[in-house]
Amino acid sequence: MTIEAKFHIDRGDFVLDVDVTLPFQGVTSLFGPSGCGKTTLLRAIAGLERHRDGFLKVDDMIWQDAKCFVPPHQRPLGYVFQEASLFTHLTVQGNLEYGFKRIPDTERKISLENAIELLGIEHLLDRKSDKLSGGERQRVAIARALAVSPGILLMDEPLAALDQASKQEILPYLESLHDELEIPVIYVSHTLEEIGRLSDHLVLLEAGRVVAMGPINEMLTRLDLSLIHGNEATAVIDAVVAEYDSLYNLTHLDFGDNAGPSHRLTVAHQALEPGSRVRLRLAARDVSLTLERQSGTSILNIIPATVNEIIGEEAAKVTVRLMAGNIPILSRITKKSAVELDLKPGKQVYAQVKSVVMIR
């Protein structure tokens, strides 16, 4: 099952020209600079942008082609805007029930109680929406979008209007949606931190066109894309909790393909259930390289890897793409170090990871 979207929208000063096939599961992020067409594409999928040259197929249903156009109110989707557009004359409960009551019992996939629990808003139900904080309003807006039992959830930079504290408050709830929902989510963002935490699949847009798309861990480590340049170059790794060391309060995590050898990383973290899945962030600037496995070092995480590709960043630095088995990671080192280590594709090295951050 997939979402097939093809749109050509010409506004004179801006043209959106995309042809994408998106997975019908997990979170797909539309990412790129302001003005690249992320929101326009999302609105076209919702039916809020109607243009003659458009095609949209969701699973086996045609929502738009040359012969038909399903209007927005007939598309089984939920839409979360940047600003939470709640009804100010209604309580939180009233806002949630407004859409929920319009869905026939036979079409309800998500109960009102489940939407309330997922967003942690039980204590807000009797409040008027104008008495909520920014983060609370957005959580209610997301719950309201879920209350209509959508087949797809569309989210247009839901954190953009929030301050940093409110963003940190709401991110865990967005992560819970990722873990609990069985419907696809299309998420617009221009923040690498958000897409690294939430996304499974990434579509990179520039100037109204798709530059590249693919699984998040591959996209964030592609040296031909703009994502890896700058100080925020990062790899994300999905891992499984192996065991907990209660003596030193360390959690051991395994990652790698089932078909090949696994690798282990260790983080300072409270006990987690063995078998639990987590996501880790490895910043390129925190990964150094050595030709031999070092001893007598405070660095706990040293993993064997193979040099895959090298690209120059600036006068003094390079970015090295490594493969730990079949999992890509990045290292940002000086050009001098790369020369002295004689780095080249296929060379075996050890990646010394100075910092591992558990982000989900």
Summary of the structure (lengths in Angstrom):
residues: 360
radius of gyration: 22.5
end to end distance: 26.4
largest distance: 70.1
contacts: 1112
relative contact order: 0.12
helix: 26%
strand: 37%
